[in-house]
Amino acid sequence: MKVTIEFDGNEEKEELREALDGYKWKGAVLDLDESLRKITKYGFVGNREATEQERESADMFREELRRVLDEWNLILD
């Protein structure tokens, strides 16, 4: 499949950058989701044990991230 995207002039430079950086955004969100998953699954933040509040917060943020992605009809993995 071949896709052509055209942008006109300097005014659309930001839109071009957003279109080209889509894979970077996905990678960043995947990294964030994985970090939150590790906190909830293994119970550690870095090298120390996570508090119960940190575990609950990580789980809550991960659920919210999934909800937002679903709302935008985006598939993370």
Secondary structure, 3 states (H helix, E strand, C coil): CCCCCCCCCHHHHHHHHHHHCHHHHHHHHHHHHHHHHHHHHHCEECCEECCHHHHHHHHHHHHHHHHHHHHCCCCCC
